[in-house]
């Protein structure tokens, strides 16, 4: 590798380290915007391919269709979901208190009671104020990510070429290939993830309705959304459902636990393998470790984006480091 190649790599690495140190949320917000762009471009390309109108008009058609669906959702289904969400939040404190009474009635669970402060789970006044503040920040970040995604979806070549131009000429072909592979990995991951989210939400709604659990719709929506964060998200989504199930007795709560386990088994062993055939395999232990690391460093946003980021890292490592570099070096040495 030439000196200017090393210099360009070192400069890029130094800039990335500086941004992570002084503005750690910015790279993740940009990556979230790229995810939105990949989603929009993928939908537009699908429409353009099946209608013959081209990817540009397909992107416009997909964006308009998505906007119409969002408007229809907020004008029709959002009120019912919001009412169920309010009921869920109002019932959770009493459900937590019932759980505390059940724990206190069982001496063998006293050690658990000593380790968990159930009172802290009930929102306080300061907690509500902090929630409002964080909600404003989340809304601001959401608009920022949306704008990044829209602009990147409209003209991805400009930003791709800008990244490539920062590197030395001899590194640019490999960089283009890496960016292309990263985009393919994100498209495959998003397709698989949205499919899993839909299946999880539908199966959870059917199961909770059969069991007679109240607020089945909002609980199913939460389960589907939480599936975006593999491994950890489904566990978090099951907590409010189990707590509400306790109001109908321990048997109902256990049935809900069994339902969530069964739904996750169907998703893990039947749905996901079929949807992720084109995606690099992500070992569960590595995925959880990466989620914990990014969650510790960057909070909730790190948890949410850890898996797609790991998919990109694994794809690039497998294709451009292990296969093209390490394997080539081994073949050259043996020759």
BELKAPE-V43378 format. One record per pair of residues at least 4 apart in sequence whose ideal C-beta (glycine too) atoms are under 8 Angstrom apart, sorted by sequence separation. I is the first residue (numbers start at 0). J is the second residue. D is the distance in Angstrom with one decimal. If there is no record, write none. Layout:
# BELKAPE-V43378
I,J,D / I,J,D
This chain:
# BELKAPE-V43378
0,4,4.6 / 1,5,7.3 / 2,6,6.2 / 3,7,6.3 / 4,8,6.4 / 5,9,6.1 / 6,10,6.2 / 7,11,6.4 / 8,12,6.2 / 9,13,6.1 / 10,14,6.4 / 11,15,6.4 / 12,16,6.3 / 13,17,6.3 / 14,18,6.4 / 15,19,6.3 / 16,20,6.2 / 17,21,6.1 / 18,22,5.5 / 19,23,5.5 / 22,26,8.0 / 23,27,7.7 / 24,28,5.8 / 25,29,6.3 / 26,30,6.2 / 27,31,6.3 / 28,32,6.6 / 29,33,6.6 / 30,34,6.6 / 31,35,6.8 / 32,36,6.4 / 33,37,6.3 / 34,38,6.4 / 35,39,6.4 / 36,40,6.0 / 37,41,6.0 / 38,42,6.5 / 39,43,6.1 / 40,44,6.0 / 41,45,6.4 / 42,46,6.6 / 43,47,6.1 / 44,48,6.0 / 45,49,6.4 / 46,50,5.7 / 47,51,7.5 / 52,56,4.2 / 53,57,6.3 / 54,58,6.2 / 55,59,7.0 / 56,60,6.2 / 57,61,6.1 / 58,62,6.2 / 59,63,6.3 / 60,64,6.2 / 61,65,6.2 / 62,66,6.3 / 63,67,6.3 / 64,68,6.4 / 65,69,6.5 / 66,70,6.4 / 67,71,6.2 / 68,72,6.3 / 69,73,6.5 / 70,74,6.1 / 71,75,5.8 / 72,76,5.3 / 73,77,4.4 / 76,80,5.9 / 77,81,5.9 / 78,82,6.4 / 79,83,6.5 / 80,84,6.2 / 81,85,6.4 / 82,86,6.5 / 83,87,6.2 / 84,88,6.4 / 85,89,6.3 / 86,90,6.1 / 87,91,6.4 / 90,94,5.9 / 91,95,6.2 / 92,96,6.5 / 93,97,6.5 / 94,98,6.6 / 95,99,6.5 / 96,100,6.6 / 97,101,6.4 / 98,102,6.4 / 99,103,6.3 / 100,104,6.4 / 101,105,6.9 / 105,109,7.8 / 108,112,6.3 / 109,113,6.4 / 110,114,6.6 / 111,115,6.1 / 116,120,7.6 / 117,121,7.7 / 122,126,4.4 / 123,127,7.0 / 124,128,6.6 / 125,129,6.3 / 126,130,6.3 / 127,131,6.6 / 128,132,6.5 / 129,133,6.2 / 130,134,6.1 / 131,135,6.7 / 132,136,6.8 / 133,137,6.2 / 134,138,6.4 / 135,139,6.5 / 136,140,6.3 / 137,141,6.2 / 138,142,6.7 / 139,143,6.4 / 140,144,6.1 / 141,145,6.3 / 142,146,6.4 / 143,147,6.5 / 144,148,6.2 / 145,149,6.3 / 146,150,6.3 / 147,151,6.1 / 148,152,6.0 / 149,153,6.5 / 150,154,6.9 / 151,155,5.6 / 154,158,7.2 / 155,159,5.8 / 156,160,5.8 / 157,161,6.4 / 158,162,6.7 / 159,163,6.4 / 160,164,6.0 / 161,165,7.3 / 162,166,8.0 / 166,170,4.3 / 167,171,7.5 / 170,174,5.7 / 171,175,6.3 / 172,176,6.6 / 173,177,6.3 / 174,178,6.4 / 175,179,6.3 / 176,180,6.3 / 177,181,6.2 / 178,182,6.5 / 179,183,6.5 / 180,184,6.4 / 181,185,6.5 / 182,186,6.4 / 183,187,6.4 / 184,188,6.1 / 185,189,6.1 / 186,190,6.4 / 187,191,6.3 / 188,192,5.9 / 189,193,6.1 / 190,194,6.4 / 191,195,6.3 / 192,196,6.3 / 193,197,6.5 / 194,198,6.4 / 195,199,6.0 / 196,200,6.2 / 197,201,6.3 / 198,202,6.1 / 199,203,5.9 / 200,204,6.3 / 201,205,6.5 / 202,206,6.1 / 203,207,6.0 / 204,208,6.1 / 205,209,6.4 / 206,210,6.4 / 208,212,7.7 / 214,218,5.6 / 215,219,6.0 / 216,220,6.5 / 217,221,6.3 / 218,222,6.4 / 219,223,6.4 / 220,224,6.3 / 221,225,6.0 / 222,226,6.8 / 228,232,3.5 / 229,233,7.8 / 230,234,7.6 / 231,235,6.4 / 232,236,6.2 / 233,237,6.4 / 234,238,7.4 / 236,240,7.4 / 237,241,5.8 / 238,242,6.3 / 239,243,6.3 / 240,244,6.3 / 241,245,6.9 / 244,248,8.0 / 245,249,7.0 / 247,251,4.0 / 248,252,7.2 / 249,253,6.3 / 250,254,6.4 / 251,255,6.4 / 252,256,6.6 / 253,257,6.4 / 254,258,6.3 / 255,259,6.5 / 256,260,6.3 / 257,261,6.1 / 258,262,6.2 / 259,263,6.3 / 260,264,6.3 / 261,265,6.6 / 262,266,6.4 / 263,267,5.9 / 264,268,5.9 / 265,269,5.2 / 266,270,4.8 / 267,271,5.8 / 268,272,6.8 / 269,273,7.0 / 270,274,6.2 / 271,275,5.5 / 272,276,7.3 / 281,285,6.6 / 282,286,6.6 / 283,287,6.2 / 284,288,6.2 / 285,289,6.2 / 286,290,6.3 / 287,291,6.3 / 288,292,6.3 / 289,293,6.3 / 290,294,5.8 / 291,295,6.2 / 292,296,6.4 / 293,297,5.5 / 294,298,6.7 / 297,301,3.2 / 298,302,7.5 / 299,303,6.3 / 300,304,6.2 / 301,305,6.1 / 304,308,5.5 / 305,309,6.0 / 306,310,6.5 / 307,311,6.7 / 308,312,6.4 / 309,313,6.0 / 310,314,6.2 / 311,315,6.3 / 312,316,6.0 / 313,317,6.1 / 314,318,6.2 / 315,319,5.3 / 316,320,4.8 / 317,321,5.3 / 318,322,5.5 / 319,323,5.3 / 320,324,5.2 / 321,325,5.1 / 322,326,5.3 / 323,327,6.0 / 324,328,6.3 / 325,329,6.4 / 326,330,6.3 / 327,331,6.2 / 328,332,6.3 / 329,333,6.3 / 330,334,6.2 / 0,5,5.9 / 47,52,5.5 / 52,57,5.8 / 72,77,5.9 / 112,117,7.8 / 122,127,5.5 / 166,171,5.8 / 207,212,4.3 / 227,232,6.3 / 247,252,7.8 / 265,270,6.4 / 266,271,5.9 / 281,286,4.9 / 294,299,7.3 / 296,301,5.8 / 315,320,7.1 / 316,321,6.1 / 317,322,6.3 / 318,323,6.8 / 319,324,7.1 / 320,325,6.5 / 321,326,6.5 / 46,52,7.3 / 47,53,5.0 / 48,54,7.9 / 102,108,4.7 / 103,109,7.8 / 212,218,7.0 / 226,232,5.8 / 245,251,7.6 / 295,301,7.6 / 18,25,5.9 / 19,26,6.2 / 47,54,4.4 / 50,57,7.0 / 102,109,7.6 / 151,158,5.7 / 164,171,7.8 / 208,215,4.9 / 225,232,3.5 / 226,233,6.2 / 244,251,4.4 / 245,252,4.8 / 294,301,4.9 / 18,26,6.0 / 47,55,7.5 / 52,60,7.1 / 122,130,7.1 / 163,171,4.9 / 166,174,5.5 / 207,215,3.8 / 224,232,7.9 / 225,233,5.8 / 244,252,3.9 / 293,301,3.3 / 294,302,4.1 / 47,56,6.5 / 48,57,7.4 / 102,111,6.3 / 103,112,6.5 / 292,301,7.9 / 293,302,6.7 / 44,54,5.0 / 47,57,2.8 / 50,60,7.7 / 102,112,4.9 / 225,235,5.8 / 226,236,7.8 / 244,254,7.3 / 15,26,7.4 / 43,54,5.6 / 46,57,3.9 / 47,58,7.6 / 163,174,5.1 / 204,215,5.7 / 207,218,5.8 / 222,233,6.9 / 225,236,3.7 / 241,252,5.2 / 244,255,4.3 / 290,301,7.8 / 293,304,7.1 / 294,305,7.0 / 43,55,7.7 / 45,57,7.2 / 162,174,7.1 / 163,175,5.8 / 204,216,6.4 / 207,219,6.4 / 224,236,7.7 / 290,302,5.6 / 293,305,4.3 / 44,57,6.1 / 99,112,7.4 / 292,305,7.7 / 40,54,7.5 / 43,57,4.0 / 44,58,7.8 / 46,60,5.2 / 204,218,7.9 / 222,236,4.4 / 241,255,5.3 / 42,57,7.8 / 43,58,3.1 / 46,61,5.2 / 102,117,8.0 / 163,178,7.5 / 203,218,6.8 / 204,219,3.5 / 221,236,5.0 / 222,237,7.5 / 240,255,5.2 / 241,256,6.0 / 290,305,4.2 / 293,308,7.3 / 42,58,7.7 / 43,59,7.4 / 45,61,7.6 / 159,175,7.4 / 162,178,6.9 / 203,219,4.3 / 289,305,5.0 / 290,306,6.9 / 43,60,7.2 / 289,306,7.6 / 40,58,6.6 / 43,61,4.4 / 46,64,8.0 / 99,117,4.4 / 201,219,7.5 / 218,236,7.7 / 221,239,7.1 / 222,240,7.7 / 237,255,7.4 / 241,259,8.0 / 39,58,6.3 / 42,61,3.9 / 43,62,7.4 / 98,117,7.0 / 159,178,5.6 / 200,219,4.9 / 203,222,4.3 / 237,256,7.1 / 240,259,7.0 / 286,305,7.5 / 289,308,7.7 / 200,220,6.2 / 203,223,7.2 / 286,306,6.0 / 289,309,4.8 / 96,117,7.4 / 218,239,6.6 / 39,61,6.6 / 95,117,5.5 / 200,222,6.0 / 201,223,8.0 / 218,240,4.8 / 237,259,4.4 / 39,62,6.3 / 42,65,7.3 / 199,222,5.5 / 200,223,2.9 / 236,259,7.8 / 286,309,6.2 / 199,223,5.2 / 200,224,8.0 / 285,309,7.2 / 95,120,5.1 / 218,243,7.5 / 281,306,7.0 / 39,65,7.8 / 95,121,6.3 / 197,223,6.7 / 200,226,7.8 / 233,259,6.8 / 196,223,4.5 / 199,226,4.6 / 92,120,7.9 / 196,224,6.9 / 212,240,6.6 / 281,309,6.1 / 91,120,8.0 / 92,121,4.5 / 214,243,6.6 / 281,310,6.3 / 92,122,7.8 / 196,226,4.6 / 213,243,6.2 / 233,263,5.4 / 195,226,5.4 / 196,227,6.3 / 212,243,6.3 / 279,310,6.3 / 212,244,6.0 / 278,310,6.3 / 281,313,6.4 / 207,240,6.8 / 192,226,7.3 / 199,233,7.4 / 210,244,7.8 / 279,313,4.7 / 192,227,6.1 / 212,247,7.5 / 279,314,5.0 / 211,247,7.4 / 222,259,7.5 / 279,317,5.9 / 212,251,7.2 / 211,251,7.9 / 222,262,7.6 / 226,266,7.2 / 210,251,6.6 / 212,255,6.4 / 210,254,5.6 / 210,255,6.6 / 207,255,7.4 / 210,258,6.8 / 207,258,7.1 / 206,258,4.3 / 230,283,6.6 / 203,258,7.3 / 206,261,7.7 / 203,259,7.3 / 206,262,6.6 / 230,286,6.2 / 231,287,7.3 / 229,286,6.3 / 230,287,5.2 / 203,262,5.7 / 231,290,6.0 / 202,262,4.7 / 230,290,6.8 / 229,290,8.0 / 228,290,7.3 / 199,262,6.0 / 202,265,6.6 / 199,263,7.8 / 198,265,7.4 / 199,266,5.6 / 198,266,6.1 / 195,266,5.4 / 231,302,6.5 / 198,270,5.0 / 228,302,5.6 / 195,270,5.6 / 228,303,5.5 / 194,270,6.7 / 195,271,5.7 / 227,303,6.6 / 228,305,7.8 / 229,306,5.4 / 228,306,7.1 / 195,274,6.6 / 191,271,6.3 / 194,274,4.7 / 191,274,3.7 / 190,274,6.5 / 191,275,4.3 / 62,149,7.8 / 188,275,7.6 / 191,278,6.2 / 187,275,6.8 / 187,277,4.5 / 188,278,5.7 / 187,278,4.3 / 58,152,6.3 / 183,277,7.8 / 184,278,6.6 / 58,153,7.3 / 184,279,6.7 / 35,144,6.0 / 39,148,6.3 / 43,152,7.4 / 35,145,6.4 / 38,148,7.4 / 39,149,7.1 / 32,143,7.5 / 36,147,7.4 / 28,140,6.1 / 32,144,4.8 / 35,147,7.1 / 36,148,4.5 / 40,152,5.1 / 31,144,4.5 / 32,145,7.8 / 35,148,2.6 / 36,149,7.6 / 39,152,3.9 / 32,146,7.6 / 33,147,7.5 / 34,148,7.2 / 35,149,7.5 / 36,150,7.9 / 28,143,6.1 / 32,147,2.7 / 33,148,7.3 / 36,151,3.6 / 40,155,6.6 / 192,307,8.0 / 24,140,7.9 / 28,144,5.8 / 31,147,7.7 / 32,148,4.6 / 35,151,7.8 / 36,152,4.2 / 31,148,7.8 / 35,152,7.3 / 29,147,6.4 / 33,151,6.2 / 188,306,7.3 / 189,307,7.6 / 28,147,7.3 / 32,151,6.2 / 36,155,6.5 / 188,307,5.2 / 185,307,6.0 / 188,310,4.8 / 90,213,8.0 / 187,310,7.9 / 90,214,7.8 / 185,310,7.1 / 184,310,4.9 / 185,311,6.5 / 86,213,7.8 / 87,214,5.3 / 184,311,5.3 / 86,214,5.9 / 184,313,7.9 / 87,217,5.7 / 181,311,4.7 / 184,314,4.1 / 83,214,4.8 / 87,218,7.4 / 183,314,7.6 / 83,216,5.7 / 84,217,5.3 / 181,314,6.6 / 83,217,3.8 / 180,314,5.4 / 181,315,6.3 / 180,315,6.3 / 80,216,6.6 / 79,216,7.0 / 80,217,5.8 / 177,315,5.4 / 180,318,5.6 / 180,319,7.4 / 80,220,6.4 / 177,319,5.6 / 176,319,7.1 / 98,242,6.4 / 101,245,7.2 / 37,182,6.1 / 41,186,5.0 / 94,239,7.9 / 173,319,6.8 / 95,242,6.5 / 98,245,6.0 / 37,185,4.5 / 41,189,6.8 / 91,239,6.2 / 94,242,3.8 / 97,245,5.4 / 101,249,7.7 / 37,186,5.6 / 41,190,7.3 / 94,243,5.8 / 97,246,6.7 / 34,185,6.3 / 38,189,5.6 / 91,242,6.2 / 94,245,6.0 / 33,185,7.3 / 37,189,6.3 / 87,239,6.2 / 91,243,7.9 / 94,246,6.2 / 90,243,6.3 / 93,246,7.9 / 11,165,6.0 / 10,165,7.7 / 11,166,6.9 / 34,189,6.9 / 87,243,7.5 / 90,246,7.6 / 7,165,6.7 / 8,166,7.2 / 7,166,4.8 / 7,167,4.5 / 140,300,7.9 / 6,167,7.6 / 4,166,7.6 / 8,170,7.4 / 4,167,4.3 / 7,170,6.7 / 3,167,4.8 / 4,169,5.9 / 1,167,6.8 / 4,170,5.5 / 1,169,6.6 / 0,169,8.0 / 31,300,7.4 / 27,297,5.7 / 34,304,7.6 / 28,300,7.5 / 23,296,7.0 / 24,297,6.6 / 27,300,5.0 / 31,304,6.1 / 34,307,6.2 / 23,297,5.9 / 27,301,6.5 / 30,304,5.9 / 24,300,6.5 / 27,304,5.6 / 30,307,7.8 / 30,308,6.4
